[in-house]
Amino acid sequence: MPGTVGGAVTTTEESPARPALTPLRQARERFLTGRPLPDGVPEEIVAAWRRARFFGVRHDLTEPTEPLPPARSALLTAARPVLERLAPALASGQSALVLTDERLRVLWAAGSGPGDEKCHDLSEQEVGHNSAALALRTRRRSEVHGPEHFLDLWQDVSAVSVPVLAPENGQILGTVTVASGLCTGCTPHPGAALAEATAAAVEAELLARSRTTERVLLDAFQRAAARPGAAVVALDGKNRLLSDAAAGMLSPGAVAVLERTAAANGSGRDDTAPSETYDPSEPAGPSAPHDTSEPHDSARNRNGSVAYDLELPDGTGTAHVTPVRHGGAVIGVVAVVQPPADEAVRPHAQHPRVALTGRSVPWRHATAKAAELARSREPLLLTGERGTGKTALARELLTARGDLDPLVVDAAEGPVDEPDIWATTLASDRALLLRHAERLAQADVAALNSLLDERPDAPLLLTHTPGTPPGPCLQRLLDTLAARSVTLPALRERPDDIRELLPELAPRPAPGRPPLTWTLDALRALERHPWPGNITELAHLVRALAEHRQVPGPVRRTELPDPVREGPATRQLSPMELAERTAILESLRRHGGNKARAAAALGIARATLYRKLRGYSL
């Protein structure tokens, strides 16, 4: 079956006309034999062939990749009922249906068709560019037809792939691919509807399961935290709930230990009745019974069978960890934290949590994706404009997973003296945080590329600020990390987060002085400012006001710097926009200011008219 489905280098939605296949076959033959290509070959297709060659993929590949050992997959668990309902319909046709995870490892496949060799990994590094890889990168439906593939065995295959998204945060969990015999000139692919319907059904199943398990975990947390002053944490590897007492008591290192504990408890399934698990009918808290008959480091404790006590770092105290079960599986843990004996509860010194502050959709999506990728300790690239918080987030990710002593190298501080120390650091399994990758010398980038070739799973975090076009070495590095990269949104794209950021950025007030507060007018001015320096610029403004203002009370708009107080300058309209603005004004004049009639006369929706009026400041 074409569980080996390759993909195209174009998307079906709003895509240009697909090139004729016969000339494309001839162009591919010329490419493979090193001859000049004819004019008219789409650049994106040539780029895909070049990437395959760069990764060392053999176009005449016949041996399938070795299957990976079976791994527990929440995606496959949710998708299996959907896929098994479709499998009988595929048995009699000449098409195949394939499910991959976020690393393009094939989790499930059924059906048959041309290119029947079974591959177990659809990553570009293994089989060249394909529809699953493109869908993963673009988050859109993607197709391939015949010679757009690099591999010989897929020259008579057409395929379409659709990404599967996590319902809670939009993160890509995998892909669904439908493959068939070559469909000459067919757009969209005949299997596009099936692929999209399958992905939608899997996402619906994921949503139903997520809501159920999150509800169970929330109920467990609320019952444990019902006792006033209880320091309670509930975790399931994706969600983290902390009571106020726990937030003030726990250090980042202690939270990281509890995160790893939750991951270890949820990594296996134990269908036997536990000695002690969370029971919603019983009160939870310090008075809950402790099972101390087993050793502290008992393996049985750590796989979710019973509750146990866990000593936390940084002098935080002891956590009584109780597994939370649902449907015969451990889905998370609830930890009730007790301070050290004979010591008063001393809140942990609070550091600015700028890296995690914000509830806007762009920020939550970016940080959730980064946290998910960082768990594996494989290389991770954080990119974005200057001042968007890349380094702060990188440090938070390292702390959360327990890498408390990374080697930090800042290429912006000057040439790297001893790049060989990178290999030594990573070989000892110590994490490396490399800031400002765009400032690295070409030789240093080449050394980093070689290091990643030798150890692709190195615990490396890079930050990169786009600017001037990268050189070939840096571009190769960025391409290598593209599948494990996260772009942080600019502050102007998340103005709703400014009100949460302000108290985190403000320095601790001197004794006897109130914290910095803001008038509503000042807040609105801050939210309208474009912030070219992003969080860094906002932090400088907040610190300057906190340290130098002499007047009491909330910060007023008149105290803000001129560019912030006066708001962004009106942008220069293009000739087309000026003509559109004139037409809108004329229509409003003819209809006496009646916006509904003006919109009808212009042939646009009333909501569109309102949006354009706001855009032209009318």
C-alpha positions as CSV (number, residue, x, y, z in Angstrom):
1,M,0.0,0.0,0.0
2,P,1.2,3.5,-0.5
3,G,1.5,3.8,3.2
4,T,4.6,5.3,1.8
5,V,2.6,8.1,0.5
6,G,4.7,11.0,-0.7
7,G,3.5,14.5,-1.1
8,A,3.5,17.5,-3.3
9,V,5.1,20.8,-3.0
10,T,1.9,22.7,-3.5
11,T,-1.3,23.1,-1.7
12,T,-4.7,22.5,-3.3
13,E,-6.4,25.5,-1.8
14,E,-5.8,28.6,-3.9
15,S,-3.0,26.8,-5.7
16,P,-1.8,27.7,-9.2
17,A,-2.4,25.4,-12.1
18,R,-0.4,22.2,-11.7
19,P,2.3,21.8,-14.4
20,A,1.8,19.1,-17.1
21,L,3.2,15.8,-15.9
22,T,5.0,14.7,-19.1
23,P,7.3,17.7,-19.2
24,L,7.8,17.4,-15.4
25,R,8.9,13.8,-15.8
26,Q,11.4,14.9,-18.4
27,A,12.6,17.7,-16.1
28,R,13.0,15.2,-13.2
29,E,15.1,12.9,-15.3
30,R,17.3,15.8,-16.3
31,F,17.7,16.7,-12.6
32,L,18.6,13.2,-11.6
33,T,21.2,13.0,-14.3
34,G,22.7,16.4,-13.5
35,R,21.7,18.1,-16.7
36,P,20.3,21.7,-16.9
37,L,16.6,22.0,-16.3
38,P,14.3,23.4,-18.9
39,D,12.5,26.7,-18.3
40,G,9.1,26.6,-16.7
41,V,9.7,24.0,-13.9
42,P,8.1,25.4,-10.8
43,E,10.8,26.5,-8.4
44,E,9.1,24.9,-5.4
45,I,9.3,21.5,-7.1
46,V,13.0,21.9,-7.9
47,A,13.6,23.1,-4.3
48,A,11.9,19.9,-3.0
49,W,14.1,17.7,-5.3
50,R,17.2,19.5,-4.1
51,R,16.2,19.0,-0.4
52,A,15.8,15.3,-1.0
53,R,19.3,15.2,-2.6
54,F,20.7,17.3,0.3
55,F,19.3,14.8,2.9
56,G,20.9,11.9,0.9
57,V,17.7,10.3,-0.2
58,R,18.1,7.7,-3.0
59,H,15.7,8.3,-5.8
60,D,15.8,4.5,-6.5
61,L,15.0,3.6,-2.9
62,T,13.5,0.1,-2.7
63,E,14.2,-1.0,0.8
64,P,11.6,0.3,3.3
65,T,12.7,2.0,6.4
66,E,13.0,-0.1,9.5
67,P,9.9,0.0,11.7
68,L,10.3,1.8,14.9
69,P,9.4,-0.1,18.1
70,P,5.7,0.3,18.9
71,A,5.1,3.4,21.1
72,R,2.0,4.4,23.1
73,S,0.3,7.1,21.1
74,A,-2.7,9.1,22.3
75,L,-3.4,10.1,18.7
76,L,-3.6,6.5,17.6
77,T,-5.7,5.6,20.5
78,A,-8.2,8.3,19.6
79,A,-8.0,7.7,15.9
80,R,-8.2,3.9,15.9
81,P,-12.1,3.7,16.1
82,V,-12.4,6.1,13.2
83,L,-9.8,4.4,11.1
84,E,-11.1,0.9,11.7
85,R,-14.6,2.0,10.5
86,L,-13.0,3.1,7.2
87,A,-10.7,0.1,6.7
88,P,-13.3,-2.3,5.1
89,A,-14.2,0.3,2.5
90,L,-10.5,0.5,1.4
91,A,-10.0,-3.2,1.1
92,S,-11.6,-3.5,-2.3
93,G,-10.3,-0.3,-3.9
94,Q,-7.0,1.0,-5.2
95,S,-6.3,3.5,-2.5
96,A,-4.7,3.7,0.9
97,L,-5.2,5.6,4.1
98,V,-2.3,6.4,6.4
99,L,-2.0,8.1,9.8
100,T,1.3,9.5,11.0
101,D,2.4,11.3,14.2
102,E,3.9,14.7,14.5
103,R,7.3,13.3,13.5
104,L,5.8,11.6,10.4
105,R,6.2,8.1,11.8
106,V,3.5,5.9,10.3
107,L,1.1,4.8,13.1
108,W,-1.6,3.0,11.1
109,A,-2.2,2.2,7.4
110,A,-4.8,0.3,5.4
111,G,-5.6,-0.2,1.7
112,S,-3.5,-0.9,-1.3
113,G,-2.4,0.7,-4.5
114,P,0.7,1.6,-6.6
115,G,3.9,2.0,-4.8
116,D,3.0,-0.8,-2.4
117,E,6.3,-0.8,-0.5
118,K,5.6,0.0,3.1
119,C,7.6,2.9,4.6
120,H,7.5,3.5,8.3
121,D,8.8,7.0,8.3
122,L,7.6,9.8,5.9
123,S,10.0,12.5,7.0
124,E,11.9,14.3,4.3
125,Q,15.1,13.0,5.7
126,E,14.0,9.4,4.9
127,V,11.9,9.6,1.7
128,G,12.2,13.2,0.4
129,H,9.6,15.9,0.4
130,N,6.1,14.6,0.6
131,S,2.5,15.7,1.2
132,A,2.6,14.6,4.9
133,A,5.7,16.7,5.5
134,L,4.2,19.7,3.6
135,A,1.0,19.5,5.5
136,L,2.9,19.4,8.8
137,R,4.9,22.5,7.8
138,T,2.1,24.6,6.2
139,R,-0.8,23.4,8.4
140,R,-2.9,23.0,5.2
141,R,-4.0,20.3,2.9
142,S,-1.3,19.3,0.4
143,E,-1.1,17.2,-2.7
144,V,1.4,15.4,-5.0
145,H,1.0,13.9,-8.4
146,G,3.5,11.5,-10.0
147,P,6.8,13.1,-11.0
148,E,6.5,15.8,-8.3
149,H,7.8,12.9,-6.1
150,F,11.5,12.4,-5.8
151,L,11.3,8.6,-5.4
152,D,11.0,6.3,-8.4
153,L,8.5,4.0,-6.8
154,W,5.9,6.9,-6.4
155,Q,6.0,8.1,-10.0
156,D,2.5,6.6,-10.6
157,V,1.1,7.7,-7.2
158,S,-1.2,10.7,-6.4
159,A,-1.6,11.6,-2.7
160,V,-3.2,14.2,-0.5
161,S,-2.4,14.9,3.2
162,V,-4.3,16.8,5.9
163,P,-2.9,17.8,9.3
164,V,-4.6,16.7,12.5
165,L,-4.7,19.5,15.1
166,A,-5.0,19.2,18.9
167,P,-8.4,20.7,19.8
168,E,-7.2,22.5,22.9
169,N,-4.3,24.5,21.4
170,G,-4.1,23.9,17.6
171,Q,-0.8,22.1,17.8
172,I,-0.2,19.6,15.0
173,L,-0.4,16.0,16.3
174,G,0.1,14.2,12.9
175,T,-1.3,13.8,9.4
176,V,-3.9,11.8,7.5
177,T,-2.9,10.8,3.9
178,V,-5.0,9.3,1.1
179,A,-3.0,7.8,-1.8
180,S,-4.2,6.4,-5.1
181,G,-3.1,5.7,-8.6
182,L,-2.0,8.7,-10.7
183,C,-4.8,11.2,-11.2
184,T,-3.8,13.2,-14.3
185,G,-4.9,16.8,-14.0
186,C,-7.2,16.2,-11.0
187,T,-7.5,19.0,-8.5
188,P,-8.4,18.5,-5.8
189,H,-7.3,14.9,-5.3
190,P,-10.3,12.5,-5.4
191,G,-9.4,11.5,-1.9
192,A,-9.2,15.0,-0.5
193,A,-12.7,14.9,1.0
194,L,-12.0,11.5,2.7
195,A,-8.7,12.8,4.1
196,E,-10.4,15.9,5.5
197,A,-13.4,14.1,6.9
198,T,-11.0,11.5,8.6
199,A,-8.9,14.3,10.1
200,A,-12.1,16.1,11.3
201,A,-13.5,12.9,12.9
202,V,-10.1,12.2,14.7
203,E,-10.0,15.7,16.0
204,A,-13.6,15.3,17.3
205,E,-12.6,12.1,19.1
206,L,-9.6,13.8,20.6
207,L,-11.8,16.7,21.8
208,A,-14.2,14.3,23.4
209,R,-11.5,12.4,25.2
210,S,-9.6,15.6,26.2
211,R,-12.7,17.1,27.8
212,T,-13.4,14.0,29.8
213,T,-9.9,13.6,31.2
214,E,-9.4,17.3,31.9
215,R,-12.7,17.3,33.7
216,V,-11.6,14.4,35.9
217,L,-8.3,16.1,36.6
218,L,-10.0,19.4,37.5
219,D,-12.4,17.6,39.8
220,A,-9.5,15.9,41.6
221,F,-7.7,19.2,41.9
222,Q,-10.8,21.0,43.3
223,R,-11.5,18.4,45.9
224,A,-7.9,18.3,47.1
225,A,-7.7,22.1,47.2
226,A,-11.1,22.5,49.0
227,R,-9.2,22.7,52.4
228,P,-8.3,26.4,53.1
229,G,-4.6,27.0,52.6
230,A,-3.9,23.6,51.0
231,A,-0.9,23.7,48.6
232,V,-2.1,21.5,45.8
233,V,-0.8,20.8,42.3
234,A,-2.5,18.8,39.6
235,L,-0.7,17.8,36.4
236,D,-1.2,15.5,33.5
237,G,1.8,16.3,31.2
238,K,-0.3,19.0,29.3
239,N,-2.1,20.9,32.0
240,R,-0.8,22.3,35.3
241,L,-3.1,23.5,38.1
242,L,-1.7,25.2,41.2
243,S,-3.5,26.5,44.2
244,D,-2.4,29.9,45.5
245,A,-0.6,28.3,48.4
246,A,1.4,26.0,46.0
247,A,2.2,28.9,43.6
248,G,3.8,30.8,46.5
249,M,5.7,27.8,47.9
250,L,7.1,25.9,44.9
251,S,10.3,26.7,43.2
252,P,10.7,26.2,39.4
253,G,12.9,23.1,40.2
254,A,10.2,21.6,42.4
255,V,7.6,22.2,39.7
256,A,9.9,20.5,37.2
257,V,10.2,17.5,39.4
258,L,6.4,17.2,39.7
259,E,6.1,17.6,35.9
260,R,8.4,14.6,35.4
261,T,6.5,12.7,38.0
262,A,3.2,13.3,36.2
263,A,4.8,12.2,32.9
264,A,6.2,9.0,34.5
265,N,2.8,8.1,36.1
266,G,1.0,8.6,32.8
267,S,3.5,6.7,30.7
268,G,1.9,3.3,31.4
269,R,-1.4,1.8,31.9
270,D,-2.3,-0.3,35.0
271,D,-5.7,-1.9,34.9
272,T,-5.4,-3.5,38.2
273,A,-7.0,-2.0,41.2
274,P,-4.5,0.4,42.9
275,S,-3.8,0.4,46.6
276,E,-4.5,4.1,46.8
277,T,-5.6,6.3,43.9
278,Y,-7.6,9.5,43.9
279,D,-11.2,8.8,45.0
280,P,-13.6,11.8,44.6
281,S,-15.7,10.5,47.5
282,E,-12.9,10.9,50.0
283,P,-11.4,14.2,51.2
284,A,-7.9,14.9,49.9
285,G,-5.2,16.9,51.7
286,P,-2.8,16.5,54.5
287,S,-5.2,14.3,56.4
288,A,-5.4,11.8,53.6
289,P,-3.9,8.4,54.5
290,H,-0.3,7.8,53.4
291,D,0.9,4.4,52.3
292,T,4.4,4.3,53.8
293,S,4.8,0.5,53.7
294,E,6.7,0.7,50.4
295,P,10.2,2.2,49.8
296,H,10.3,5.8,48.7
297,D,11.8,4.9,45.3
298,S,9.5,2.0,44.7
299,A,9.0,1.3,41.0
300,R,5.5,0.3,41.7
301,N,4.9,3.7,43.3
302,R,6.2,5.5,40.2
303,N,4.1,3.7,37.6
304,G,0.9,5.0,39.0
305,S,-0.2,2.0,41.2
306,V,-0.2,3.7,44.6
307,A,0.2,7.0,46.2
308,Y,3.6,7.9,47.6
309,D,5.6,10.7,49.2
310,L,8.2,12.6,47.2
311,E,10.9,14.9,48.6
312,L,11.1,18.1,46.6
313,P,14.2,20.1,45.9
314,D,15.1,23.6,47.1
315,G,13.9,22.9,50.6
316,T,10.3,23.1,49.4
317,G,9.1,20.1,51.5
318,T,7.3,16.9,50.7
319,A,4.6,16.2,48.2
320,H,2.1,13.4,48.7
321,V,1.5,12.3,45.1
322,T,-1.8,10.5,44.3
323,P,-2.5,9.1,40.8
324,V,-5.7,10.2,39.1
325,R,-7.3,7.4,37.2
326,H,-10.0,7.4,34.5
327,G,-11.2,4.5,32.3
328,G,-8.6,2.1,33.8
329,A,-5.6,4.4,33.0
330,V,-3.6,6.9,35.1
331,I,-4.3,10.3,33.4
332,G,-2.3,12.5,35.9
333,V,-1.4,13.1,39.5
334,V,-2.6,15.3,42.3
335,A,0.2,16.4,44.7
336,V,-0.5,17.9,48.2
337,V,2.7,19.7,49.3
338,Q,3.7,19.9,53.0
339,P,6.5,22.4,54.1
340,P,9.5,21.0,55.9
341,A,8.8,20.0,59.5
342,D,9.1,22.6,62.2
343,E,9.5,25.4,59.6
344,A,7.0,28.1,58.8
345,V,5.8,28.3,55.2
346,R,8.0,30.7,53.4
347,P,6.8,31.7,50.0
348,H,9.4,31.0,47.3
349,A,10.9,34.2,46.0
350,Q,8.9,35.1,43.0
351,H,10.7,35.9,39.8
352,P,9.1,37.6,36.8
353,R,7.2,34.9,34.8
354,V,7.2,36.9,31.6
355,A,7.9,33.8,29.6
356,L,4.6,32.3,30.6
357,T,2.5,35.5,30.9
358,G,-0.3,36.0,28.5
359,R,-3.6,34.5,27.6
360,S,-3.9,35.6,23.9
361,V,-4.4,32.8,21.4
362,P,-1.1,33.5,19.5
363,W,0.9,33.5,22.7
364,R,-0.8,30.4,24.2
365,H,-0.4,28.5,20.9
366,A,3.3,29.4,20.6
367,T,4.2,28.6,24.2
368,A,2.2,25.4,24.3
369,K,3.9,24.2,21.1
370,A,7.4,25.1,22.5
371,A,6.6,23.3,25.8
372,E,5.5,20.2,23.9
373,L,8.6,20.1,21.7
374,A,11.0,20.9,24.6
375,R,10.0,17.8,26.6
376,S,12.0,15.5,24.3
377,R,15.3,17.3,24.8
378,E,15.9,17.3,21.1
379,P,17.1,20.5,19.4
380,L,14.6,23.3,19.5
381,L,14.7,26.7,17.6
382,L,12.9,29.7,19.0
383,T,12.6,32.5,16.4
384,G,10.9,35.9,16.4
385,E,11.5,39.6,16.4
386,R,14.0,41.1,18.8
387,G,12.6,41.5,22.3
388,T,9.8,39.0,21.9
389,G,11.0,36.9,24.9
390,K,12.9,34.1,23.2
391,T,15.6,33.8,25.8
392,A,13.2,34.1,28.7
393,L,11.0,31.3,27.3
394,A,14.1,29.1,26.6
395,R,15.2,29.4,30.2
396,E,11.7,28.6,31.4
397,L,11.6,25.5,29.2
398,L,15.0,24.3,30.4
399,T,13.9,24.8,34.1
400,A,10.6,23.1,33.6
401,R,12.3,19.9,32.3
402,G,15.0,19.9,34.9
403,D,18.0,21.3,33.0
404,L,19.0,23.7,35.7
405,D,22.6,24.3,34.7
406,P,22.7,24.8,30.9
407,L,25.7,26.2,29.1
408,V,24.6,29.6,27.8
409,V,26.5,31.1,24.8
410,D,25.5,34.5,23.4
411,A,26.9,35.1,19.9
412,A,25.9,38.8,20.1
413,E,28.7,39.3,22.7
414,G,31.5,38.6,20.2
415,P,33.2,35.7,18.5
416,V,32.9,32.2,20.0
417,D,36.3,31.4,21.5
418,E,36.0,27.7,21.9
419,P,33.2,26.1,19.8
420,D,34.6,22.7,20.7
421,I,33.1,23.1,24.1
422,W,29.7,22.7,22.5
423,A,30.3,19.1,21.6
424,T,31.8,18.4,25.1
425,T,28.8,19.9,26.8
426,L,26.3,18.1,24.7
427,A,28.2,14.8,25.0
428,S,27.9,15.1,28.8
429,D,24.1,15.5,28.3
430,R,24.3,19.0,29.6
431,A,21.9,21.4,27.7
432,L,23.3,24.2,25.5
433,L,21.4,27.5,25.1
434,L,22.8,29.3,22.1
435,R,21.5,32.9,21.8
436,H,21.4,35.0,18.6
437,A,22.3,32.3,16.1
438,E,22.1,34.9,13.4
439,R,25.3,36.5,14.8
440,L,27.4,33.3,14.6
441,A,30.4,33.3,12.3
442,Q,30.1,31.0,9.3
443,A,32.7,28.6,10.7
444,D,30.8,28.3,13.9
445,V,27.6,27.6,12.1
446,A,29.4,24.9,10.0
447,A,30.7,23.3,13.3
448,L,27.2,23.3,14.7
449,N,25.8,21.7,11.5
450,S,28.4,19.0,11.8
451,L,27.6,18.4,15.5
452,L,23.9,18.0,14.7
453,D,24.7,15.6,11.9
454,E,26.5,13.4,14.4
455,R,24.0,13.9,17.2
456,P,20.6,14.9,15.9
457,D,19.0,14.5,19.3
458,A,21.3,16.9,21.1
459,P,19.7,18.9,24.0
460,L,20.2,22.2,22.2
461,L,18.1,25.4,22.3
462,L,18.7,28.1,19.8
463,T,17.3,31.6,19.5
464,H,17.2,33.4,16.1
465,T,16.1,36.9,15.1
466,P,15.3,37.1,11.4
467,G,16.9,40.0,9.6
468,T,19.3,39.9,6.7
469,P,19.1,36.9,4.4
470,P,21.0,34.0,6.0
471,G,24.1,32.6,4.4
472,P,24.1,29.0,3.1
473,C,25.4,27.5,6.4
474,L,22.9,29.3,8.5
475,Q,20.1,28.4,6.1
476,R,21.1,24.8,6.3
477,L,20.9,25.0,10.1
478,L,17.5,26.7,10.0
479,D,16.2,24.1,7.5
480,T,17.4,21.3,9.7
481,L,15.5,22.7,12.7
482,A,12.4,23.8,10.8
483,A,10.3,20.9,11.9
484,R,11.2,21.7,15.6
485,S,10.9,25.5,15.5
486,V,8.5,27.9,17.1
487,T,7.9,31.5,16.1
488,L,7.0,33.8,19.0
489,P,4.5,36.5,18.1
490,A,5.4,40.2,18.3
491,L,3.8,42.2,21.1
492,R,1.7,44.1,18.6
493,E,0.1,40.8,17.7
494,R,-0.9,40.1,21.3
495,P,-2.0,43.5,22.8
496,D,-4.5,41.7,25.1
497,D,-1.5,40.4,27.1
498,I,-0.1,43.8,28.0
499,R,-2.3,44.2,31.1
500,E,-0.9,40.9,32.4
501,L,2.7,41.7,31.5
502,L,2.7,45.1,33.3
503,P,2.8,43.7,36.9
504,E,5.4,41.0,35.9
505,L,7.7,43.6,34.4
506,A,7.4,46.2,37.2
507,P,10.2,46.0,39.8
508,R,9.3,45.2,43.4
509,P,8.2,48.5,45.0
510,A,10.3,49.9,47.9
511,P,8.9,49.3,51.4
512,G,6.0,51.5,52.1
513,R,5.3,52.3,48.4
514,P,2.3,50.9,46.6
515,P,2.8,48.8,43.4
516,L,2.6,50.5,40.0
517,T,-1.0,50.9,38.7
518,W,-2.4,52.4,35.5
519,T,-5.4,54.5,34.4
520,L,-7.7,53.0,31.8
521,D,-6.6,55.7,29.3
522,A,-2.9,54.8,29.8
523,L,-3.6,51.1,29.3
524,R,-5.4,51.8,26.1
525,A,-2.5,53.9,24.8
526,L,-0.1,51.0,25.7
527,E,-2.3,48.5,23.9
528,R,-2.4,50.7,20.7
529,H,1.3,51.3,20.5
530,P,3.1,49.0,17.9
531,W,6.1,48.3,20.2
532,P,8.9,47.8,17.7
533,G,11.1,46.6,20.6
534,N,8.4,44.3,21.8
535,I,8.6,43.1,25.5
536,T,12.0,44.5,26.0
537,E,10.8,48.0,25.0
538,L,7.8,47.7,27.3
539,A,10.0,46.5,30.2
540,H,12.3,49.6,29.9
541,L,9.3,51.9,30.0
542,V,7.8,50.2,33.0
543,R,11.1,50.2,34.9
544,A,11.7,53.9,34.1
545,L,8.3,54.9,35.4
546,A,8.6,52.8,38.5
547,E,12.0,54.3,39.4
548,H,11.6,57.9,38.4
549,R,8.0,59.1,38.7
550,Q,7.3,61.3,41.7
551,V,3.5,61.7,41.6
552,P,1.3,59.3,43.5
553,G,-1.6,57.3,42.1
554,P,-2.0,55.4,38.9
555,V,0.1,56.2,35.9
556,R,-1.7,58.6,33.6
557,R,-1.5,58.8,29.9
558,T,0.2,62.2,30.1
559,E,3.2,60.5,31.8
560,L,3.9,58.2,28.9
561,P,6.5,58.9,26.3
562,D,5.3,61.0,23.3
563,P,5.2,58.1,20.7
564,V,3.1,56.0,23.1
565,R,0.9,58.8,24.4
566,E,0.1,60.1,20.9
567,G,-0.6,56.7,19.4
568,P,0.7,55.3,16.1
569,A,1.0,57.7,13.2
570,T,-1.6,57.3,10.5
571,R,-0.1,55.2,7.7
572,Q,0.2,56.4,4.2
573,L,-2.6,55.0,2.0
574,S,-1.8,53.4,-1.3
575,P,-3.5,54.8,-4.5
576,M,-5.9,52.0,-4.5
577,E,-6.8,52.5,-0.8
578,L,-7.3,56.3,-1.5
579,A,-9.6,55.5,-4.4
580,E,-11.6,53.0,-2.2
581,R,-11.7,55.6,0.6
582,T,-13.1,58.2,-1.8
583,A,-15.7,55.8,-3.1
584,I,-16.9,55.0,0.5
585,L,-17.1,58.7,1.4
586,E,-19.1,59.5,-1.8
587,S,-21.5,56.6,-1.2
588,L,-22.1,57.7,2.4
589,R,-22.7,61.3,1.2
590,R,-25.2,60.1,-1.4
591,H,-27.1,58.1,1.2
592,G,-27.1,60.6,3.9
593,G,-24.7,58.7,6.1
594,N,-26.8,55.5,6.1
595,K,-24.2,52.8,6.3
596,A,-26.4,50.0,5.4
597,R,-27.5,51.7,2.1
598,A,-24.0,52.8,1.4
599,A,-22.7,49.2,1.8
600,A,-25.5,47.9,-0.5
601,A,-24.7,50.5,-3.2
602,L,-21.0,49.5,-3.0
603,G,-21.8,45.8,-3.2
604,I,-20.1,44.9,0.1
605,A,-21.4,43.6,3.4
606,R,-22.2,46.1,6.1
607,A,-19.6,44.5,8.4
608,T,-17.0,44.9,5.6
609,L,-17.9,48.6,5.4
610,Y,-17.5,49.1,9.2
611,R,-14.1,47.4,9.0
612,K,-12.9,49.6,6.2
613,L,-14.2,52.7,8.0
614,R,-12.1,51.7,11.0
615,G,-9.1,51.0,8.8
616,Y,-9.3,54.5,7.1
617,S,-10.1,56.2,10.5
618,L,-13.4,57.5,9.1
